[in-house]
Amino acid sequence: MTDATRGMVEPQAVGRPLERLLSGPRPSFDEANELVRKRYAREARFRMMGLGAIIVAMSLLGLLLLSVATQGYRAFWQTYITLDIALPQEEIDPEGTGGPDVIGRANFQGLINDTLYAMFPDVEDRREKKALRGLVSSGAALDLRDRVMADPSLIGSDHAFALVASDDIDQLVKGVIDRNVAESERRVKDHELAWMDVLEADGRVETRFNTILFTHGDSREPELAGIWGAVVGSFYMMLVTLFLAVPIGVASATYLEEFAPKTRLTDFIEVNINNLAAVPSIVFGLLGLAVFLQVFHLPRSAPLVGGLTLTLMTLPTVVVATRAALRSVPPSIREAALGMGASKVQAVAHHVLPLALPGILTGSIIGMAQALGETAPLLMIGMVAFIVDIPATPLDPATALPVQIYLWADSPERAFTERTAAAIMVLLAFLILMNALAVFLRRRFERKW
């Protein structure tokens, strides 16, 4: 073997064990090439395995999102039935005062029923009349009352009102209920199909964007159920978590990283903070139940309690992220500030923290996003209750968006299935926006050393 050949072999044998290079015989040119070929083949297989894992993960994620989207997109549309309803003065406001108390006591459900009976005079059987009334939602009378109270000038004449259809009729119009199957296998019977055909032929059936989903609270009727109450409850909880977890977490991390002496006590605290970040979230729910409800007697199912519980869960994440961001600042920044006569507090407050701010913001937003999607801690503190009203303050009873999804998923009505998927889509949209904000802030303010 020539010197030139040895010069080509030795660089190729760098990956072999050091003992063989020092004690064993030198490989030949062909052996070295074979070793290199095998090494490249292993690297190619490793890359293919990594690429395959990414493809499988993305495929499963896409399948999940496709499943949610195909079930939930229908919930963004709602079926309405237009009826020409007479609003007689003597039944709604006999004295003509126009007072909301007088109008609110009128029998608007009876007016809707009379309109349906007049449109289908052949319906005389009691069960068929009940089915005829069931074409429109049970909450249509309340909606009609609110419209008349908002505009008393409607009283005394006939007007066309678009009323929310019942959940079964809505599913029929959307094609979820197949009208071609046997009558015994579907919830909408043949005579109801005939009535809907008449209404559709008259142009009285239409689908509109479902504003109810975004403006109403929860309801026992799927067609009247909305997520606004849960969104407001989640908003209040996020406010409480933001104003408690971020300042406390950043201050704790700054003290541990910059000021605390390296003793066994601080080591013990650091280890436990890291361990708390991996504790199951339901444990924090039990802690919130024991402390905030049973000791401090705070109101059950209130966003304040939910925010305090989520604060306990988010604090370790904020502390760990903040400490990592502080460590990323080069020591030369601290040394330069101290060398210019700044105190330790001034060096940290004026130089270290501003430079670590992108990492701190990223960790805080990710922690908030994690808290937004939590369900188990909120179930433990009683936020699983059925709440119709929109909370006005953090002390009012409320639910959260993940809990609302849990409640709807447990409901037997088919219409709640699509609303569950729609609520999941809204929650995912919030989470994606929060993570996108974290990425934007990090890229916008990040500095490379």
Buried (B, 14 or more C-beta within 10 A) or exposed (E): EEEEEEEEBEEBBEEBEEEEEEEEEBBEBEBBBEBBEEEEEEEEEEEEEEEEEEEEEEEEEEEEEEEBBEBBEBBBBBBBBBBEBEBBEEBBBEEEEEEBEBBBEBEBBEBBBBBBBEBBEEBEEEEBBEBBBBBBBBBBBBBBBBBBBEEBEBBBEEBEBBBBBBBBBBBBBBEBBEBEEEEEEBEBBEBBBEBBEEBEEEEBBBBEEBEBBBEBBBBEBBBBBBBBBBBBBBBBBBBBBBEBBBEBBBEBBBEBBBEBEEEEEEEEBBEEBEEBBEEEBBBBBBBBBEBBBEEEEBBBBBBBBBBBBBBBBBBBBBBBBBBBBBEBBEEEBBEEBBEEEBEEEEBBBEBBBBBBBBBBBBBBBBBBBBBBBBBBBBBBBBBBEEBBEBBEEBBBBBBBBBBBBBBBBEBEBBBBBBBBBBBBBBBBEBBEEBBEBBEEBBEEBEEEE
